[in-house]
């Protein structure tokens, strides 16, 4: 695939019609111009991640590698998703002003969302394919926390007392739930693993006491 414009070429053309455009740094250029392949970029707070991502989109669109409606941006929070969407749309309008975005392409057709919101949309659109009621709503973080809170507060196992405050235990339950989902494990697997762990530990202690 031939590349017509470099990141600096695009920056020069946009700067000619809008001097406020930020010219990418030498650190940002390799990221902006990287090929369409899986990659990980590690960057700290305030390092220009949002700007780098928006100029990455300009590079891909200006070189006809993608169109705006083929873009999917996912973030963890609604605030970050809103900021990223706003920045990319603004940069695409600048790209069109510089004559590098065809008039028939609409900069508003891109999709930027949170992981949870997009997953909910995918579930609503394709739930029936995997045998799930399409009207079912995914449980959000707030609802999940409330369920965990109710379970922890009404737990009455006298043989297994809860150590720590209710809030800390609820957070541990939420963390465990997240780890189970991310590692594709079930609660029963954790129960079996824990029982085996304590059984082995008990046998080791008993063996030492008998020596």
C-alpha atoms as an extended CHARMM CRD file, in Angstrom:
* protein
*
       211  EXT
         1         1  UNK       CA              0.0000000000        0.0000000000        0.0000000000  PROA      1               0.0000000000
         2         2  UNK       CA              1.5150000000        3.3040000000       -1.0920000000  PROA      2               0.0000000000
         3         3  UNK       CA              1.5970000000        6.1310000000        1.4290000000  PROA      3               0.0000000000
         4         4  UNK       CA              0.9690000000        9.5280000000       -0.1080000000  PROA      4               0.0000000000
         5         5  UNK       CA              1.2600000000       11.7150000000        2.9880000000  PROA      5               0.0000000000
         6         6  UNK       CA              3.5350000000       11.4370000000        6.0010000000  PROA      6               0.0000000000
         7         7  UNK       CA              2.4620000000       12.6880000000        9.4080000000  PROA      7               0.0000000000
         8         8  UNK       CA              4.5180000000       15.8490000000        8.8520000000  PROA      8               0.0000000000
         9         9  UNK       CA              3.0330000000       16.3490000000        5.3560000000  PROA      9               0.0000000000
        10        10  UNK       CA             -0.4390000000       16.2940000000        6.8710000000  PROA      10              0.0000000000
        11        11  UNK       CA              0.6010000000       18.6420000000        9.6510000000  PROA      11              0.0000000000
        12        12  UNK       CA              2.0510000000       21.1500000000        7.1650000000  PROA      12              0.0000000000
        13        13  UNK       CA             -1.0870000000       21.1390000000        5.0060000000  PROA      13              0.0000000000
        14        14  UNK       CA             -3.4020000000       21.6110000000        7.9860000000  PROA      14              0.0000000000
        15        15  UNK       CA             -1.1640000000       24.2510000000        9.5750000000  PROA      15              0.0000000000
        16        16  UNK       CA             -1.3710000000       26.2460000000        6.3380000000  PROA      16              0.0000000000
        17        17  UNK       CA             -5.1220000000       26.6750000000        6.8360000000  PROA      17              0.0000000000
        18        18  UNK       CA             -5.2100000000       26.4440000000       10.6340000000  PROA      18              0.0000000000
        19        19  UNK       CA             -2.0470000000       27.5690000000       12.4820000000  PROA      19              0.0000000000
        20        20  UNK       CA             -3.4100000000       26.1890000000       15.7690000000  PROA      20              0.0000000000
        21        21  UNK       CA             -2.7670000000       22.6000000000       14.6290000000  PROA      21              0.0000000000
        22        22  UNK       CA             -0.2070000000       20.7520000000       16.7270000000  PROA      22              0.0000000000
        23        23  UNK       CA              2.7460000000       19.4340000000       14.7390000000  PROA      23              0.0000000000
        24        24  UNK       CA              3.5780000000       15.9140000000       15.9950000000  PROA      24              0.0000000000
        25        25  UNK       CA              6.7790000000       15.3560000000       17.9300000000  PROA      25              0.0000000000
        26        26  UNK       CA              9.5430000000       12.9650000000       16.9130000000  PROA      26              0.0000000000
        27        27  UNK       CA              8.2500000000       10.5240000000       19.5530000000  PROA      27              0.0000000000
        28        28  UNK       CA              4.6860000000       10.6810000000       18.2080000000  PROA      28              0.0000000000
        29        29  UNK       CA              5.4840000000       10.2630000000       14.5010000000  PROA      29              0.0000000000
        30        30  UNK       CA              6.4440000000        6.5350000000       14.6080000000  PROA      30              0.0000000000
        31        31  UNK       CA              3.1900000000        5.7940000000       16.4490000000  PROA      31              0.0000000000
        32        32  UNK       CA              1.0980000000        7.8410000000       14.0270000000  PROA      32              0.0000000000
        33        33  UNK       CA              2.7050000000        6.1780000000       11.0020000000  PROA      33              0.0000000000
        34        34  UNK       CA              2.7900000000        2.6190000000       12.3540000000  PROA      34              0.0000000000
        35        35  UNK       CA              1.2890000000       -0.1020000000       10.1140000000  PROA      35              0.0000000000
        36        36  UNK       CA             -2.1530000000       -1.6160000000       10.6130000000  PROA      36              0.0000000000
        37        37  UNK       CA             -1.0950000000       -4.3260000000       13.0310000000  PROA      37              0.0000000000
        38        38  UNK       CA             -1.5740000000       -5.0390000000       16.7440000000  PROA      38              0.0000000000
        39        39  UNK       CA              0.6790000000       -2.8320000000       18.8530000000  PROA      39              0.0000000000
        40        40  UNK       CA              1.0760000000       -1.5920000000       22.4010000000  PROA      40              0.0000000000
        41        41  UNK       CA              2.0880000000        1.9870000000       23.1740000000  PROA      41              0.0000000000
        42        42  UNK       CA              3.0390000000        2.7830000000       26.7640000000  PROA      42              0.0000000000
        43        43  UNK       CA              2.5860000000        6.4380000000       27.6790000000  PROA      43              0.0000000000
        44        44  UNK       CA              2.0910000000        8.2420000000       30.9620000000  PROA      44              0.0000000000
        45        45  UNK       CA             -0.3610000000       10.9450000000       31.9750000000  PROA      45              0.0000000000
        46        46  UNK       CA             -0.0290000000       14.1890000000       30.0370000000  PROA      46              0.0000000000
        47        47  UNK       CA              2.1300000000       12.6600000000       27.3080000000  PROA      47              0.0000000000
        48        48  UNK       CA             -0.3170000000       13.4920000000       24.5000000000  PROA      48              0.0000000000
        49        49  UNK       CA             -2.1110000000       10.1650000000       24.0500000000  PROA      49              0.0000000000
        50        50  UNK       CA             -5.3860000000       11.6840000000       22.8250000000  PROA      50              0.0000000000
        51        51  UNK       CA             -3.6230000000       13.9590000000       20.3450000000  PROA      51              0.0000000000
        52        52  UNK       CA             -1.4620000000       11.1040000000       19.0700000000  PROA      52              0.0000000000
        53        53  UNK       CA             -4.5200000000        8.9120000000       18.5270000000  PROA      53              0.0000000000
        54        54  UNK       CA             -6.3790000000       11.6790000000       16.7120000000  PROA      54              0.0000000000
        55        55  UNK       CA             -3.4370000000       12.3410000000       14.3820000000  PROA      55              0.0000000000
        56        56  UNK       CA             -3.0970000000        8.6040000000       13.8240000000  PROA      56              0.0000000000
        57        57  UNK       CA             -6.6680000000        8.7190000000       12.4850000000  PROA      57              0.0000000000
        58        58  UNK       CA             -5.7840000000       11.6500000000       10.2100000000  PROA      58              0.0000000000
        59        59  UNK       CA             -2.8460000000        9.6790000000        8.8090000000  PROA      59              0.0000000000
        60        60  UNK       CA             -4.9840000000        6.6170000000        8.0940000000  PROA      60              0.0000000000
        61        61  UNK       CA             -7.8350000000        8.6110000000        6.5490000000  PROA      61              0.0000000000
        62        62  UNK       CA             -5.6570000000       10.9600000000        4.4780000000  PROA      62              0.0000000000
        63        63  UNK       CA             -3.8620000000        7.9820000000        2.9670000000  PROA      63              0.0000000000
        64        64  UNK       CA             -7.1570000000        6.1840000000        2.2340000000  PROA      64              0.0000000000
        65        65  UNK       CA             -6.2260000000        3.3060000000        4.5190000000  PROA      65              0.0000000000
        66        66  UNK       CA             -9.5520000000        3.6390000000        6.3350000000  PROA      66              0.0000000000
        67        67  UNK       CA            -12.6550000000        5.8220000000        6.1570000000  PROA      67              0.0000000000
        68        68  UNK       CA            -14.1260000000        7.5090000000        9.2700000000  PROA      68              0.0000000000
        69        69  UNK       CA            -16.9820000000        4.9890000000        9.5020000000  PROA      69              0.0000000000
        70        70  UNK       CA            -14.4240000000        2.1630000000        9.7880000000  PROA      70              0.0000000000
        71        71  UNK       CA            -12.9350000000        3.6160000000       12.9460000000  PROA      71              0.0000000000
        72        72  UNK       CA            -13.6680000000        2.1130000000       16.3520000000  PROA      72              0.0000000000
        73        73  UNK       CA            -12.1640000000        3.7650000000       19.4100000000  PROA      73              0.0000000000
        74        74  UNK       CA            -12.6580000000        2.2120000000       22.8580000000  PROA      74              0.0000000000
        75        75  UNK       CA            -11.7560000000        3.6420000000       26.2610000000  PROA      75              0.0000000000
        76        76  UNK       CA            -12.5270000000        2.7850000000       29.8670000000  PROA      76              0.0000000000
        77        77  UNK       CA            -14.5320000000        5.8640000000       30.9070000000  PROA      77              0.0000000000
        78        78  UNK       CA            -17.3140000000        7.9590000000       29.3780000000  PROA      78              0.0000000000
        79        79  UNK       CA            -15.2760000000       11.1010000000       29.9810000000  PROA      79              0.0000000000
        80        80  UNK       CA            -12.2940000000        9.7400000000       28.0460000000  PROA      80              0.0000000000
        81        81  UNK       CA            -14.5640000000        8.5020000000       25.2540000000  PROA      81              0.0000000000
        82        82  UNK       CA            -16.1810000000       11.9260000000       24.9650000000  PROA      82              0.0000000000
        83        83  UNK       CA            -12.8320000000       13.7090000000       24.8540000000  PROA      83              0.0000000000
        84        84  UNK       CA            -11.4000000000       11.3080000000       22.2690000000  PROA      84              0.0000000000
        85        85  UNK       CA            -14.4830000000       11.5400000000       20.0410000000  PROA      85              0.0000000000
        86        86  UNK       CA            -14.5130000000       15.3280000000       20.2180000000  PROA      86              0.0000000000
        87        87  UNK       CA            -10.7910000000       15.5840000000       19.4120000000  PROA      87              0.0000000000
        88        88  UNK       CA            -10.9150000000       13.1760000000       16.4550000000  PROA      88              0.0000000000
        89        89  UNK       CA            -13.9650000000       14.8690000000       14.9090000000  PROA      89              0.0000000000
        90        90  UNK       CA            -12.3060000000       18.2620000000       15.2900000000  PROA      90              0.0000000000
        91        91  UNK       CA             -9.1030000000       17.0120000000       13.6490000000  PROA      91              0.0000000000
        92        92  UNK       CA            -11.0690000000       15.4220000000       10.7980000000  PROA      92              0.0000000000
        93        93  UNK       CA            -12.8110000000       18.7450000000       10.1500000000  PROA      93              0.0000000000
        94        94  UNK       CA             -9.3700000000       20.3310000000        9.9320000000  PROA      94              0.0000000000
        95        95  UNK       CA             -8.3330000000       17.5730000000        7.5340000000  PROA      95              0.0000000000
        96        96  UNK       CA            -11.3340000000       18.3340000000        5.3340000000  PROA      96              0.0000000000
        97        97  UNK       CA            -10.5460000000       22.0450000000        5.4670000000  PROA      97              0.0000000000
        98        98  UNK       CA             -7.0490000000       21.2420000000        4.2050000000  PROA      98              0.0000000000
        99        99  UNK       CA             -8.5310000000       19.2910000000        1.2950000000  PROA      99              0.0000000000
       100       100  UNK       CA             -7.3420000000       15.8810000000        2.4900000000  PROA      100             0.0000000000
       101       101  UNK       CA            -10.7620000000       14.4620000000        3.3640000000  PROA      101             0.0000000000
       102       102  UNK       CA            -13.1460000000       13.9020000000        0.4410000000  PROA      102             0.0000000000
       103       103  UNK       CA            -16.4360000000       15.7750000000        0.6890000000  PROA      103             0.0000000000
       104       104  UNK       CA            -18.4630000000       12.5680000000        0.4880000000  PROA      104             0.0000000000
       105       105  UNK       CA            -16.9150000000       11.2760000000        3.7330000000  PROA      105             0.0000000000
       106       106  UNK       CA            -18.5900000000       12.3250000000        6.9770000000  PROA      106             0.0000000000
       107       107  UNK       CA            -16.3010000000       12.8940000000        9.9460000000  PROA      107             0.0000000000
       108       108  UNK       CA            -19.1770000000       12.1940000000       12.3560000000  PROA      108             0.0000000000
       109       109  UNK       CA            -19.5830000000        8.5580000000       11.2880000000  PROA      109             0.0000000000
       110       110  UNK       CA            -16.7970000000        7.2380000000       13.5050000000  PROA      110             0.0000000000
       111       111  UNK       CA            -17.5460000000        5.1950000000       16.6460000000  PROA      111             0.0000000000
       112       112  UNK       CA            -15.9050000000        6.0480000000       19.9530000000  PROA      112             0.0000000000
       113       113  UNK       CA            -17.3010000000        4.4470000000       23.0870000000  PROA      113             0.0000000000
       114       114  UNK       CA            -16.4570000000        2.7830000000       26.3910000000  PROA      114             0.0000000000
       115       115  UNK       CA            -15.7610000000       -0.9270000000       26.3940000000  PROA      115             0.0000000000
       116       116  UNK       CA            -18.9260000000       -1.6050000000       28.4130000000  PROA      116             0.0000000000
       117       117  UNK       CA            -21.1910000000        0.5290000000       26.2310000000  PROA      117             0.0000000000
       118       118  UNK       CA            -19.9140000000       -1.0050000000       23.0160000000  PROA      118             0.0000000000
       119       119  UNK       CA            -20.1690000000       -4.5130000000       24.4450000000  PROA      119             0.0000000000
       120       120  UNK       CA            -23.7680000000       -3.7470000000       25.3850000000  PROA      120             0.0000000000
       121       121  UNK       CA            -24.5080000000       -2.6490000000       21.8310000000  PROA      121             0.0000000000
       122       122  UNK       CA            -22.9160000000       -5.7790000000       20.3870000000  PROA      122             0.0000000000
       123       123  UNK       CA            -24.9410000000       -7.8830000000       22.8260000000  PROA      123             0.0000000000
       124       124  UNK       CA            -28.1870000000       -6.1410000000       21.8690000000  PROA      124             0.0000000000
       125       125  UNK       CA            -27.4850000000       -6.5700000000       18.1520000000  PROA      125             0.0000000000
       126       126  UNK       CA            -26.2560000000      -10.1670000000       18.2080000000  PROA      126             0.0000000000
       127       127  UNK       CA            -27.5290000000      -11.7420000000       21.4450000000  PROA      127             0.0000000000
       128       128  UNK       CA            -29.8720000000      -14.0960000000       19.6630000000  PROA      128             0.0000000000
       129       129  UNK       CA            -26.9230000000      -15.6330000000       17.8190000000  PROA      129             0.0000000000
       130       130  UNK       CA            -25.6080000000      -17.0050000000       21.1230000000  PROA      130             0.0000000000
       131       131  UNK       CA            -28.9860000000      -17.8230000000       22.6430000000  PROA      131             0.0000000000
       132       132  UNK       CA            -29.3700000000      -14.7750000000       24.9040000000  PROA      132             0.0000000000
       133       133  UNK       CA            -32.5190000000      -12.6740000000       25.1990000000  PROA      133             0.0000000000
       134       134  UNK       CA            -31.9080000000       -9.5790000000       23.0870000000  PROA      134             0.0000000000
       135       135  UNK       CA            -33.8960000000       -7.4810000000       25.5910000000  PROA      135             0.0000000000
       136       136  UNK       CA            -31.5390000000       -8.3550000000       28.4320000000  PROA      136             0.0000000000
       137       137  UNK       CA            -29.4360000000       -5.4490000000       29.7020000000  PROA      137             0.0000000000
       138       138  UNK       CA            -25.8170000000       -5.9630000000       30.8160000000  PROA      138             0.0000000000
       139       139  UNK       CA            -25.2260000000       -5.2760000000       34.4990000000  PROA      139             0.0000000000
       140       140  UNK       CA            -23.2910000000       -2.0510000000       34.9090000000  PROA      140             0.0000000000
       141       141  UNK       CA            -20.6250000000       -1.4300000000       37.5350000000  PROA      141             0.0000000000
       142       142  UNK       CA            -23.0310000000        0.3730000000       39.8820000000  PROA      142             0.0000000000
       143       143  UNK       CA            -25.5940000000       -2.4350000000       39.7240000000  PROA      143             0.0000000000
       144       144  UNK       CA            -22.8790000000       -5.0750000000       40.2000000000  PROA      144             0.0000000000
       145       145  UNK       CA            -21.5720000000       -3.2160000000       43.2560000000  PROA      145             0.0000000000
       146       146  UNK       CA            -25.0810000000       -3.0840000000       44.7310000000  PROA      146             0.0000000000
       147       147  UNK       CA            -25.5390000000       -6.8360000000       44.2480000000  PROA      147             0.0000000000
       148       148  UNK       CA            -22.1670000000       -7.5410000000       45.8670000000  PROA      148             0.0000000000
       149       149  UNK       CA            -23.0050000000       -5.1970000000       48.7570000000  PROA      149             0.0000000000
       150       150  UNK       CA            -26.3190000000       -6.9650000000       49.4220000000  PROA      150             0.0000000000
       151       151  UNK       CA            -24.6730000000      -10.3950000000       49.3800000000  PROA      151             0.0000000000
       152       152  UNK       CA            -21.8720000000       -9.3420000000       51.7350000000  PROA      152             0.0000000000
       153       153  UNK       CA            -24.1480000000       -7.6010000000       54.2420000000  PROA      153             0.0000000000
       154       154  UNK       CA            -26.5380000000      -10.5520000000       54.5660000000  PROA      154             0.0000000000
       155       155  UNK       CA            -23.8030000000      -13.2100000000       54.7320000000  PROA      155             0.0000000000
       156       156  UNK       CA            -24.2470000000      -15.1250000000       57.9910000000  PROA      156             0.0000000000
       157       157  UNK       CA            -21.6790000000      -17.9380000000       57.8480000000  PROA      157             0.0000000000
       158       158  UNK       CA            -20.5780000000      -18.1830000000       61.4930000000  PROA      158             0.0000000000
       159       159  UNK       CA            -17.9370000000      -20.7640000000       60.6110000000  PROA      159             0.0000000000
       160       160  UNK       CA            -16.3670000000      -18.3910000000       58.1040000000  PROA      160             0.0000000000
       161       161  UNK       CA            -16.3100000000      -14.8690000000       59.5710000000  PROA      161             0.0000000000
       162       162  UNK       CA            -15.6470000000      -11.9230000000       57.3000000000  PROA      162             0.0000000000
       163       163  UNK       CA            -12.5320000000       -9.9480000000       58.1180000000  PROA      163             0.0000000000
       164       164  UNK       CA            -12.4790000000       -6.2910000000       57.1900000000  PROA      164             0.0000000000
       165       165  UNK       CA            -15.0370000000       -3.5850000000       56.5960000000  PROA      165             0.0000000000
       166       166  UNK       CA            -18.0600000000       -4.1450000000       54.3930000000  PROA      166             0.0000000000
       167       167  UNK       CA            -16.7000000000       -1.7240000000       51.7880000000  PROA      167             0.0000000000
       168       168  UNK       CA            -13.3340000000       -3.4940000000       51.5860000000  PROA      168             0.0000000000
       169       169  UNK       CA            -14.9420000000       -6.9280000000       51.2560000000  PROA      169             0.0000000000
       170       170  UNK       CA            -17.3110000000       -5.6740000000       48.5550000000  PROA      170             0.0000000000
       171       171  UNK       CA            -14.3230000000       -4.2760000000       46.6570000000  PROA      171             0.0000000000
       172       172  UNK       CA            -12.5620000000       -7.6270000000       46.9350000000  PROA      172             0.0000000000
       173       173  UNK       CA            -15.6670000000       -9.3800000000       45.5830000000  PROA      173             0.0000000000
       174       174  UNK       CA            -15.7750000000       -6.9090000000       42.6730000000  PROA      174             0.0000000000
       175       175  UNK       CA            -12.0760000000       -7.4590000000       41.9710000000  PROA      175             0.0000000000
       176       176  UNK       CA            -12.5330000000      -11.2290000000       42.0310000000  PROA      176             0.0000000000
       177       177  UNK       CA            -15.5090000000      -10.9570000000       39.6750000000  PROA      177             0.0000000000
       178       178  UNK       CA            -13.4130000000       -8.9060000000       37.2490000000  PROA      178             0.0000000000
       179       179  UNK       CA            -10.5380000000      -11.3990000000       37.3880000000  PROA      179             0.0000000000
       180       180  UNK       CA            -12.9110000000      -14.3050000000       36.7660000000  PROA      180             0.0000000000
       181       181  UNK       CA            -14.3570000000      -12.6110000000       33.6950000000  PROA      181             0.0000000000
       182       182  UNK       CA            -10.9910000000      -11.5270000000       32.2880000000  PROA      182             0.0000000000
       183       183  UNK       CA             -9.4770000000      -15.0040000000       32.7340000000  PROA      183             0.0000000000
       184       184  UNK       CA            -12.5770000000      -16.9190000000       31.6350000000  PROA      184             0.0000000000
       185       185  UNK       CA            -12.8760000000      -18.7890000000       34.9330000000  PROA      185             0.0000000000
       186       186  UNK       CA            -15.8990000000      -19.7710000000       37.0090000000  PROA      186             0.0000000000
       187       187  UNK       CA            -16.6800000000      -19.3810000000       40.7060000000  PROA      187             0.0000000000
       188       188  UNK       CA            -16.7470000000      -23.1800000000       41.0510000000  PROA      188             0.0000000000
       189       189  UNK       CA            -13.1840000000      -23.3790000000       39.7710000000  PROA      189             0.0000000000
       190       190  UNK       CA            -12.0970000000      -20.8860000000       42.4440000000  PROA      190             0.0000000000
       191       191  UNK       CA            -13.9420000000      -22.8840000000       45.1130000000  PROA      191             0.0000000000
       192       192  UNK       CA            -12.2900000000      -26.1420000000       44.0260000000  PROA      192             0.0000000000
       193       193  UNK       CA             -8.8510000000      -24.5150000000       43.8600000000  PROA      193             0.0000000000
       194       194  UNK       CA             -9.2680000000      -22.9800000000       47.3340000000  PROA      194             0.0000000000
       195       195  UNK       CA            -10.4310000000      -26.2530000000       48.8770000000  PROA      195             0.0000000000
       196       196  UNK       CA             -7.4620000000      -28.1140000000       47.3960000000  PROA      196             0.0000000000
       197       197  UNK       CA             -5.0810000000      -25.3780000000       48.5320000000  PROA      197             0.0000000000
       198       198  UNK       CA             -6.2930000000      -25.5040000000       52.1290000000  PROA      198             0.0000000000
       199       199  UNK       CA             -6.3610000000      -29.3110000000       52.0890000000  PROA      199             0.0000000000
       200       200  UNK       CA             -2.7280000000      -29.4510000000       50.9680000000  PROA      200             0.0000000000
       201       201  UNK       CA             -1.7690000000      -26.7930000000       53.5330000000  PROA      201             0.0000000000
       202       202  UNK       CA             -3.5690000000      -28.7040000000       56.2830000000  PROA      202             0.0000000000
       203       203  UNK       CA             -1.8330000000      -31.9620000000       55.3490000000  PROA      203             0.0000000000
       204       204  UNK       CA              1.5770000000      -30.2690000000       55.3280000000  PROA      204             0.0000000000
       205       205  UNK       CA              0.9940000000      -28.7800000000       58.7820000000  PROA      205             0.0000000000
       206       206  UNK       CA             -0.2550000000      -32.1090000000       60.1340000000  PROA      206             0.0000000000
       207       207  UNK       CA              2.7810000000      -33.9160000000       58.7020000000  PROA      207             0.0000000000
       208       208  UNK       CA              5.1660000000      -31.4600000000       60.3480000000  PROA      208             0.0000000000
       209       209  UNK       CA              3.4040000000      -31.7910000000       63.7070000000  PROA      209             0.0000000000
       210       210  UNK       CA              3.6810000000      -35.5760000000       63.5140000000  PROA      210             0.0000000000
       211       211  UNK       CA              7.4160000000      -35.5110000000       62.8620000000  PROA      211             0.0000000000
